[in-house]
Amino acid sequence: MCGIAVAVNWEGAEDAVQRLIAGILHRGDVTDPLITPRHNVAMCTRRLRIVDTRQGVQPQSSFDGRLLVSFNGEIYNHAELRREMEQLGVPFRTESDTEVLANALQVWGAQALKRLIGMYAFVAIDTATGEFLAARDPFGVKPLYLIQSGTAFLFCSEIKPLLDTVAEGEVMLLPPGYLLTRNFCRQFYQLPQPAHLGMGSPEQLDAILAEAVRSRIPPDMKAAALFSGGIDSTLMMHYARRHQPDMPGYIIASRDAPDIRYARHYADMTGMEMREIPFEAQSAETLPLLETVVGVAEAFEPAIVRPALYGYLISRRIHQDGYRVALCGEGADELFAGYGPLEHVFAQSNALGRNVQEQCLSMMHRANLQRVDRCSMRFELEIREPFLDLALVEYACGLDAGALLKTVDGLPRGKQPLRAIYDLYPDSLPALIRDRRKIQFDEGAGIASEADAWSALFEDAVSDAALEDGKKEFSAFEIASKEELFYLRALSRSMDVNRVSHLKSRTRLYVPENTEAMPEVMKKLRPAGA
């Protein structure tokens, strides 16, 4: 897990990369040497030392020295790929997963991307020709932004350093599951489209999820977990404690937070150490803290900022307690119909459900995953998402709507495959949590909601006249509330938001108009919920 900065064919490459790295020092604990392998090419990494902390200095080169790779993320199957290449005669100098990636690209070319299991964003440079290959993992867990000027490219892990380094030019993002070269940008990963949908089995899902969690637990480093007492985080903790029985679960919540009851029940039942972080939204510190969080998350939409407040506070505490790796439950709602809109559309048809599900998954890199990355990396913390394991995604995409849903009190209720695993372990997975109905992440923590008390924060901070002026000033951003304007103004004070075009394209879910009897509120999915 790192922050990377790479300049390709960029005039003043070394100076530009130095400035970019200075803007992402929070993403790691050591700055690796800045390398200039060719004229107007520079590479540098701010590295969070987790895998091969001593020898994993970046950029890593391929076995023949031809490729140099700057890499942000984690390749969970790097040991298996290493063994496969060693059988082909490929030598290795380190235990670093970055070296595995460099060699895999040299052995298999871009096809190596189909072999990777992990979260990643990287830029690889061919030192002989100056050509490059940049790529981002299938769901965009790890970020990669760039500015292009003709045939010159400047890459960075965050937006603001690019804006601060280059006076002009649009900041673009590389979409998840895409690769980029000097000559083209194309998709290398698409969601599985099985010919036949089935009902699955709890035992099969149990095995897949157990392995997804195991592979994300560092073998020689203690890890923590973000824990809410919800279906997903409880399952994740259930598997994780098989390998690290003393793994603590962190929860942040107000006094009356709905999650606390469930989380304490699981902790009492299993002996898990639960570390509570108290927070009350109605305090004098809330608005200044939100302004800080907006800058950290590099976003202004409430559906991102509200849970980012949670992510910021909990990541800070986990970092203070000395952890560099933590697990979270992102992705479960999108894959197993945990959101209300997904429950509704899957109840109508598989086709409609898949359409909306694909939208949900495609938005994650701009919502859930962006705030997870920014908030955790602000405190040198790597958060891993077992539910986005590709084997688990393939399993979920092969399920019929009838497997995902069950009618409860006349309404469809999702996540049935995950709920069924609870019945396999009645002594350690409580039915109280199994039968929970989904609520939004921030609401469960009691941090923010649609309640009058939360809205009053922004009523006092933004006048009616200021809202009207703000809607005109930021007309391209479609401001709809005082809360949004408060966040956007805060963000605009730290960066030129008009040079970041994707901020103007909102993270909204589009449900076909002919959906039967779907309440309007259900069509407004807040994709940053967990």
C-alpha positions as CSV (number, residue, x, y, z in Angstrom):
1,M,0.0,0.0,0.0
2,C,1.5,3.3,-1.1
3,G,1.2,6.5,-2.9
4,I,2.8,6.7,-6.3
5,A,3.9,9.5,-8.6
6,V,5.1,8.9,-12.2
7,A,6.0,11.3,-15.0
8,V,6.2,10.0,-18.6
9,N,7.6,12.2,-21.4
10,W,7.0,15.2,-19.1
11,E,9.2,18.2,-19.3
12,G,10.7,18.7,-15.8
13,A,9.7,15.2,-14.8
14,E,11.9,15.0,-11.7
15,D,10.7,18.3,-10.2
16,A,7.1,17.4,-11.0
17,V,7.4,14.0,-9.3
18,Q,9.1,15.5,-6.2
19,R,6.2,17.9,-5.8
20,L,3.6,15.1,-6.2
21,I,5.3,13.0,-3.6
22,A,5.4,15.9,-1.2
23,G,1.6,16.0,-1.4
24,I,1.1,12.3,-0.5
25,L,3.5,11.8,2.4
26,H,0.6,10.7,4.6
27,R,0.2,7.6,2.4
28,G,3.3,5.8,3.8
29,D,6.1,5.8,6.3
30,V,9.1,6.0,3.9
31,T,9.9,7.7,0.7
32,D,11.7,5.5,-1.8
33,P,14.4,6.9,-4.1
34,L,13.2,9.0,-7.0
35,I,14.4,7.3,-10.2
36,T,14.9,8.9,-13.7
37,P,15.4,5.9,-16.0
38,R,15.0,8.0,-19.2
39,H,14.9,11.6,-20.2
40,N,11.7,13.3,-19.0
41,V,10.7,10.1,-17.1
42,A,10.6,10.0,-13.3
43,M,9.2,7.5,-10.7
44,C,8.8,7.7,-7.0
45,T,6.8,6.0,-4.2
46,R,5.7,6.9,-0.7
47,R,5.6,3.4,0.7
48,L,3.7,1.9,3.6
49,R,5.9,-1.0,4.5
50,I,3.9,-4.2,4.8
51,V,5.2,-6.9,2.4
52,D,9.0,-7.4,2.5
53,T,9.5,-4.2,4.4
54,R,13.3,-4.3,4.0
55,Q,13.8,-5.1,0.3
56,G,10.5,-3.9,-1.2
57,V,12.0,-0.6,-2.3
58,Q,10.2,0.8,-5.4
59,P,10.3,1.0,-8.3
60,Q,10.9,-2.7,-8.6
61,S,12.5,-4.0,-11.8
62,S,11.7,-7.2,-13.8
63,F,14.3,-10.0,-13.8
64,D,15.9,-8.6,-17.0
65,G,15.9,-5.0,-15.8
66,R,13.6,-4.0,-18.7
67,L,10.5,-3.0,-16.8
68,L,10.3,-0.7,-13.8
69,V,7.1,-0.7,-11.8
70,S,5.6,1.8,-9.3
71,F,2.8,0.1,-7.5
72,N,0.1,0.9,-5.0
73,G,-1.9,-1.9,-3.4
74,E,-1.5,-5.5,-2.6
75,I,-1.4,-8.7,-4.7
76,Y,-2.9,-11.4,-2.5
77,N,-1.8,-14.3,-4.7
78,H,1.8,-13.1,-5.2
79,A,3.3,-16.2,-3.6
80,E,1.4,-18.5,-6.0
81,L,2.4,-16.4,-9.0
82,R,6.0,-16.3,-7.8
83,R,6.1,-20.1,-7.6
84,E,4.7,-20.4,-11.1
85,M,7.3,-18.1,-12.5
86,E,10.1,-19.7,-10.6
87,Q,9.1,-23.0,-12.3
88,L,9.6,-21.1,-15.6
89,G,13.1,-20.2,-14.5
90,V,12.4,-16.6,-13.5
91,P,14.7,-15.4,-10.7
92,F,13.6,-13.3,-7.8
93,R,15.7,-11.0,-5.6
94,T,13.0,-10.0,-3.0
95,E,9.8,-11.2,-1.3
96,S,8.0,-8.1,-2.6
97,D,4.7,-8.4,-4.4
98,T,5.8,-5.5,-6.6
99,E,8.6,-7.6,-8.0
100,V,6.1,-10.3,-8.7
101,L,4.1,-7.8,-10.7
102,A,7.1,-6.6,-12.6
103,N,8.1,-10.1,-13.6
104,A,4.5,-11.2,-14.4
105,L,4.2,-8.2,-16.8
106,Q,7.5,-9.2,-18.5
107,V,6.5,-12.9,-18.8
108,W,2.9,-12.6,-19.7
109,G,2.5,-9.0,-20.8
110,A,-0.9,-7.3,-20.2
111,Q,-2.4,-10.8,-19.9
112,A,-0.8,-10.9,-16.4
113,L,-3.7,-8.6,-15.3
114,K,-6.1,-11.5,-15.6
115,R,-3.9,-13.5,-13.1
116,L,-3.8,-10.9,-10.4
117,I,-6.0,-11.2,-7.3
118,G,-5.8,-8.0,-5.3
119,M,-6.2,-4.3,-5.2
120,Y,-3.8,-2.2,-7.2
121,A,-2.9,0.8,-9.3
122,F,0.4,0.9,-11.0
123,V,2.5,2.4,-13.8
124,A,5.1,0.2,-15.5
125,I,7.8,1.8,-17.7
126,D,9.7,0.0,-20.5
127,T,13.2,1.4,-19.9
128,A,14.3,0.5,-23.4
129,T,11.5,2.2,-25.4
130,G,9.9,4.6,-22.9
131,E,6.5,3.1,-23.4
132,F,4.3,2.6,-20.3
133,L,1.4,0.5,-19.1
134,A,-0.9,1.8,-16.3
135,A,-3.7,-0.2,-14.8
136,R,-6.2,-0.2,-12.0
137,D,-7.9,-3.1,-10.2
138,P,-11.4,-4.4,-11.3
139,F,-13.4,-2.4,-8.8
140,G,-11.1,0.6,-8.2
141,V,-10.1,-0.1,-4.6
142,K,-6.9,1.7,-5.3
143,P,-7.0,5.2,-7.1
144,L,-5.0,6.4,-10.1
145,Y,-5.4,10.0,-11.4
146,L,-3.6,11.7,-14.3
147,I,-3.0,14.8,-16.3
148,Q,-2.3,14.4,-20.0
149,S,-0.6,17.0,-22.1
150,G,-0.1,15.8,-25.7
151,T,2.1,12.7,-25.4
152,A,3.1,13.5,-21.8
153,F,1.5,12.0,-18.8
154,L,1.6,12.7,-15.1
155,F,0.2,10.1,-12.6
156,C,-0.5,10.3,-8.9
157,S,-2.6,8.5,-6.3
158,E,-4.5,11.6,-5.3
159,I,-6.1,14.5,-7.0
160,K,-4.9,17.6,-5.1
161,P,-1.1,17.0,-5.7
162,L,-1.7,17.0,-9.4
163,L,-3.7,20.3,-9.2
164,D,-1.0,21.8,-7.0
165,T,1.8,20.7,-9.4
166,V,0.4,21.6,-12.8
167,A,-1.2,25.0,-13.3
168,E,-3.5,23.9,-16.2
169,G,-5.1,20.8,-17.5
170,E,-7.9,18.5,-16.4
171,V,-7.4,15.9,-13.8
172,M,-8.8,12.5,-15.1
173,L,-9.2,9.2,-13.4
174,L,-8.3,5.8,-14.9
175,P,-11.5,3.7,-14.6
176,P,-11.5,0.5,-12.6
177,G,-10.6,-2.6,-14.6
178,Y,-8.9,-0.5,-17.3
179,L,-5.4,-0.3,-18.7
180,L,-3.8,2.6,-20.3
181,T,-0.9,3.0,-22.7
182,R,0.4,5.9,-24.7
183,N,-1.8,4.8,-27.6
184,F,-5.0,3.4,-26.1
185,C,-7.2,2.8,-23.1
186,R,-9.2,-0.4,-22.8
187,Q,-11.1,-2.5,-20.4
188,F,-9.5,-5.8,-19.2
189,Y,-12.1,-6.9,-16.6
190,Q,-15.9,-7.3,-16.9
191,L,-18.3,-8.7,-14.5
192,P,-19.1,-12.4,-15.0
193,Q,-22.1,-13.1,-17.2
194,P,-23.1,-16.7,-16.4
195,A,-25.3,-18.5,-18.9
196,H,-27.3,-20.1,-16.1
197,L,-28.2,-18.7,-12.7
198,G,-28.5,-21.0,-9.7
199,M,-29.3,-21.1,-6.0
200,G,-25.8,-21.8,-4.7
201,S,-25.2,-23.4,-1.3
202,P,-24.2,-22.0,2.1
203,E,-21.4,-24.5,2.3
204,Q,-19.8,-23.3,-1.0
205,L,-20.2,-19.7,-0.1
206,D,-18.8,-20.4,3.4
207,A,-15.6,-21.8,1.8
208,I,-15.1,-19.0,-0.7
209,L,-15.6,-16.3,1.9
210,A,-13.4,-18.0,4.4
211,E,-10.6,-18.1,1.9
212,A,-11.2,-14.5,0.8
213,V,-10.7,-13.3,4.4
214,R,-7.7,-15.6,5.1
215,S,-5.8,-14.3,2.0
216,R,-6.2,-10.7,3.2
217,I,-4.8,-11.3,6.7
218,P,-1.0,-10.5,6.7
219,P,0.9,-13.7,7.7
220,D,3.5,-11.8,9.9
221,M,1.6,-8.7,11.0
222,K,-1.3,-8.1,13.4
223,A,-4.4,-6.7,11.8
224,A,-7.6,-5.0,13.0
225,A,-11.2,-4.8,11.6
226,L,-13.9,-2.3,11.1
227,F,-16.8,-3.8,12.9
228,S,-20.4,-2.6,13.1
229,G,-22.4,-5.6,14.3
230,G,-23.9,-5.9,10.8
231,I,-24.2,-9.1,8.8
232,D,-21.1,-8.5,6.7
233,S,-18.6,-7.3,9.3
234,T,-19.7,-10.0,11.7
235,L,-19.1,-12.7,9.1
236,M,-15.7,-11.2,8.3
237,M,-14.7,-11.1,11.9
238,H,-15.9,-14.7,12.3
239,Y,-13.5,-15.9,9.7
240,A,-10.6,-13.5,10.6
241,R,-10.5,-14.6,14.2
242,R,-9.7,-18.2,13.1
243,H,-6.3,-16.9,12.0
244,Q,-5.8,-14.0,14.5
245,P,-8.0,-14.8,17.6
246,D,-7.0,-11.6,19.3
247,M,-8.0,-9.3,16.3
248,P,-9.9,-6.4,17.7
249,G,-13.1,-5.0,16.2
250,Y,-13.4,-1.2,16.0
251,I,-16.7,0.6,16.1
252,I,-17.5,4.3,16.3
253,A,-21.0,5.2,17.5
254,S,-23.0,7.8,19.4
255,R,-24.7,6.9,22.6
256,D,-27.9,5.9,20.9
257,A,-26.4,4.3,17.8
258,P,-28.4,1.3,16.5
259,D,-25.3,-0.7,15.8
260,I,-24.0,-0.8,19.4
261,R,-26.5,-3.3,20.7
262,Y,-25.7,-5.8,18.0
263,A,-22.0,-5.3,18.1
264,R,-21.9,-5.8,21.9
265,H,-24.0,-8.9,21.6
266,Y,-21.5,-10.5,19.3
267,A,-18.6,-9.4,21.4
268,D,-20.2,-10.9,24.6
269,M,-21.1,-14.1,22.8
270,T,-17.6,-14.7,21.3
271,G,-15.2,-12.9,23.6
272,M,-14.1,-10.6,20.7
273,E,-12.3,-7.5,21.9
274,M,-14.4,-4.6,20.8
275,R,-12.9,-1.1,20.9
276,E,-15.5,1.6,21.0
277,I,-14.8,5.2,19.7
278,P,-17.4,7.6,21.1
279,F,-18.6,10.4,18.9
280,E,-21.5,12.8,19.2
281,A,-22.4,14.7,16.0
282,Q,-24.0,17.7,17.8
283,S,-20.9,19.4,19.0
284,A,-18.9,22.5,18.2
285,E,-16.1,20.4,16.6
286,T,-18.4,18.7,14.0
287,L,-18.4,21.3,11.2
288,P,-14.6,22.0,11.4
289,L,-14.0,18.2,11.4
290,L,-16.3,17.8,8.4
291,E,-14.3,20.5,6.5
292,T,-11.2,18.5,7.2
293,V,-12.8,15.2,6.1
294,V,-14.0,16.8,2.8
295,G,-10.4,17.6,1.9
296,V,-9.2,14.2,2.9
297,A,-11.9,12.4,1.0
298,E,-11.6,14.7,-2.1
299,A,-15.4,14.6,-2.4
300,F,-18.4,16.7,-1.5
301,E,-21.5,14.5,-1.9
302,P,-23.1,13.8,1.4
303,A,-23.4,10.1,0.7
304,I,-19.6,10.0,0.6
305,V,-18.7,12.6,3.2
306,R,-21.0,11.3,6.0
307,P,-19.5,7.8,6.1
308,A,-16.1,9.4,5.5
309,L,-16.4,11.1,8.8
310,Y,-16.7,7.6,10.3
311,G,-13.8,6.3,8.3
312,Y,-11.6,9.2,9.3
313,L,-12.1,8.9,13.0
314,I,-11.9,5.1,13.1
315,S,-8.8,5.0,10.9
316,R,-7.1,7.6,13.1
317,R,-7.8,5.4,16.2
318,I,-6.6,2.2,14.5
319,H,-3.4,4.0,13.5
320,Q,-2.9,5.3,17.0
321,D,-3.1,1.7,18.3
322,G,-0.3,0.7,16.0
323,Y,-2.0,-1.3,13.2
324,R,-1.1,-1.0,9.5
325,V,-3.7,-3.4,8.1
326,A,-7.4,-3.6,8.7
327,L,-10.4,-5.5,7.1
328,C,-13.7,-4.0,6.2
329,G,-17.0,-5.3,4.7
330,E,-17.3,-3.2,1.6
331,G,-19.0,-4.9,-1.4
332,A,-21.4,-7.2,0.3
333,D,-24.4,-5.0,-0.1
334,E,-23.7,-4.6,-3.8
335,L,-23.1,-8.2,-4.5
336,F,-25.9,-9.8,-2.4
337,A,-28.7,-7.2,-2.7
338,G,-28.3,-5.5,0.6
339,Y,-29.6,-2.1,-0.5
340,G,-33.3,-1.4,-0.6
341,P,-33.3,-0.5,-4.3
342,L,-31.5,-3.8,-5.1
343,E,-34.0,-5.8,-3.1
344,H,-36.8,-4.1,-5.0
345,V,-35.5,-4.6,-8.5
346,F,-34.3,-8.2,-8.0
347,A,-37.8,-9.0,-6.8
348,Q,-39.0,-8.0,-10.2
349,S,-36.5,-9.8,-12.4
350,N,-33.0,-11.0,-12.7
351,A,-32.3,-8.7,-15.7
352,L,-33.5,-5.6,-13.9
353,G,-31.6,-6.6,-10.8
354,R,-28.4,-7.2,-12.7
355,N,-28.7,-3.8,-14.4
356,V,-28.9,-1.9,-11.1
357,Q,-26.3,-4.1,-9.4
358,E,-23.8,-3.3,-12.2
359,Q,-24.4,0.4,-11.6
360,C,-23.9,-0.1,-7.9
361,L,-20.6,-1.9,-8.4
362,S,-19.4,0.6,-11.0
363,M,-20.0,3.5,-8.6
364,M,-18.0,2.1,-5.8
365,H,-14.7,3.6,-6.9
366,R,-16.2,7.0,-6.7
367,A,-18.0,6.5,-3.4
368,N,-17.3,3.7,-0.8
369,L,-13.9,2.8,-2.0
370,Q,-12.7,6.4,-2.5
371,R,-13.5,7.4,1.1
372,V,-12.0,4.1,2.4
373,D,-8.8,4.7,0.6
374,R,-8.4,8.4,1.5
375,C,-9.4,8.1,5.1
376,S,-7.3,5.1,5.8
377,M,-4.2,6.2,3.9
378,R,-4.4,9.6,5.7
379,F,-3.2,7.6,8.7
380,E,-0.9,5.1,7.1
381,L,-3.5,2.3,7.2
382,E,-4.2,-0.3,4.6
383,I,-7.8,-1.4,4.5
384,R,-8.7,-4.6,2.7
385,E,-12.1,-5.7,1.3
386,P,-12.6,-9.5,1.3
387,F,-16.1,-9.2,-0.2
388,L,-14.6,-7.9,-3.5
389,D,-12.5,-11.1,-4.0
390,L,-13.0,-12.1,-7.6
391,A,-14.0,-15.7,-6.7
392,L,-16.7,-14.3,-4.4
393,V,-17.8,-11.8,-7.1
394,E,-18.1,-14.7,-9.6
395,Y,-20.2,-16.7,-7.2
396,A,-22.5,-13.8,-6.4
397,C,-23.0,-13.0,-10.1
398,G,-24.1,-16.6,-10.7
399,L,-27.0,-16.5,-8.2
400,D,-30.6,-16.3,-9.2
401,A,-32.8,-13.6,-7.7
402,G,-34.6,-16.2,-5.8
403,A,-31.4,-17.1,-4.0
404,L,-30.7,-13.5,-3.0
405,L,-34.1,-12.6,-1.7
406,K,-36.7,-13.8,0.8
407,T,-40.1,-12.2,1.4
408,V,-40.4,-11.0,5.0
409,D,-43.5,-9.1,6.3
410,G,-44.6,-8.7,2.7
411,L,-41.3,-7.1,1.5
412,P,-38.2,-8.5,-0.2
413,R,-35.2,-8.9,2.0
414,G,-31.8,-9.4,0.5
415,K,-28.5,-11.0,1.6
416,Q,-30.1,-14.4,2.0
417,P,-26.9,-16.3,1.0
418,L,-24.9,-14.5,3.7
419,R,-27.7,-15.0,6.3
420,A,-27.7,-18.7,5.5
421,I,-24.1,-19.0,6.6
422,Y,-25.2,-18.0,10.1
423,D,-27.2,-21.2,10.3
424,L,-24.0,-23.2,9.8
425,Y,-22.5,-21.7,13.0
426,P,-25.3,-21.1,15.4
427,D,-23.0,-21.1,18.4
428,S,-20.8,-18.3,17.1
429,L,-22.9,-16.3,14.6
430,P,-26.0,-14.9,16.4
431,A,-29.5,-15.0,14.9
432,L,-30.0,-11.5,16.3
433,I,-27.5,-10.2,13.7
434,R,-28.6,-12.6,11.0
435,D,-32.1,-11.2,11.0
436,R,-31.1,-7.5,10.9
437,R,-32.5,-5.3,8.2
438,K,-30.1,-3.1,6.4
439,I,-29.6,0.5,7.5
440,Q,-27.1,3.0,6.1
441,F,-23.6,2.9,7.5
442,D,-23.6,6.4,9.0
443,E,-27.1,6.0,10.4
444,G,-26.1,2.7,12.1
445,A,-23.1,4.5,13.7
446,G,-25.4,7.4,14.8
447,I,-23.1,9.9,13.1
448,A,-25.4,11.4,10.6
449,S,-28.9,10.9,9.3
450,E,-31.8,12.7,7.8
451,A,-32.9,13.8,11.2
452,D,-33.6,17.5,11.9
453,A,-30.7,17.8,14.3
454,W,-28.2,16.9,11.5
455,S,-29.7,19.2,9.0
456,A,-29.7,22.0,11.6
457,L,-25.9,22.0,11.5
458,F,-26.0,23.3,7.9
459,E,-29.0,25.6,8.4
460,D,-26.9,27.5,10.9
461,A,-23.8,27.5,8.7
462,V,-25.4,28.4,5.3
463,S,-28.1,31.0,4.8
464,D,-30.8,30.8,2.2
465,A,-29.2,33.6,0.2
466,A,-25.8,31.8,0.3
467,L,-27.5,28.6,-1.0
468,E,-29.0,30.5,-4.0
469,D,-25.6,32.2,-4.7
470,G,-23.8,28.8,-4.4
471,K,-26.2,27.1,-6.9
472,K,-25.2,29.8,-9.4
473,E,-21.5,29.7,-8.7
474,F,-21.3,26.0,-8.8
475,S,-24.1,25.4,-11.4
476,A,-22.2,22.5,-13.1
477,F,-22.3,20.6,-9.8
478,E,-26.1,20.5,-9.4
479,I,-26.1,21.6,-5.7
480,A,-29.3,20.4,-4.1
481,S,-28.9,21.3,-0.4
482,K,-27.1,23.5,2.1
483,E,-25.2,20.4,3.3
484,E,-23.8,19.8,-0.3
485,L,-22.9,23.5,-0.7
486,F,-21.1,23.5,2.7
487,Y,-19.0,20.5,1.6
488,L,-18.3,21.8,-1.9
489,R,-17.2,25.2,-0.6
490,A,-14.9,23.4,1.8
491,L,-13.5,21.3,-1.0
492,S,-13.1,24.3,-3.3
493,R,-10.9,26.0,-0.7
494,S,-8.4,23.2,-1.0
495,M,-8.5,22.5,-4.7
496,D,-9.7,23.9,-8.0
497,V,-12.8,21.7,-8.3
498,N,-13.6,23.0,-11.8
499,R,-10.5,21.1,-13.2
500,V,-11.8,17.8,-11.9
501,S,-14.5,16.9,-14.3
502,H,-15.7,13.7,-12.7
503,L,-16.8,15.6,-9.6
504,K,-19.5,17.1,-11.8
505,S,-20.9,13.7,-12.7
506,R,-22.8,12.7,-9.6
507,T,-22.8,9.2,-8.1
508,R,-26.5,8.4,-8.9
509,L,-28.4,5.3,-9.5
510,Y,-30.7,5.2,-12.5
511,V,-33.6,2.8,-12.2
512,P,-35.7,2.2,-15.3
513,E,-39.0,4.2,-15.2
514,N,-41.2,1.1,-15.6
515,T,-40.2,-0.4,-12.2
516,E,-43.4,-1.5,-10.5
517,A,-44.6,0.6,-7.6
518,M,-41.1,1.7,-6.5
519,P,-41.2,4.6,-4.1
520,E,-39.2,7.6,-5.3
521,V,-37.0,7.5,-2.2
522,M,-35.9,4.0,-3.1
523,K,-34.6,5.2,-6.4
524,K,-32.1,7.5,-4.6
525,L,-29.5,4.9,-3.6
526,R,-26.7,6.3,-1.5
527,P,-23.9,4.3,-2.8
528,A,-21.5,5.2,0.0
529,G,-23.4,3.1,2.5
530,A,-21.8,0.0,3.8
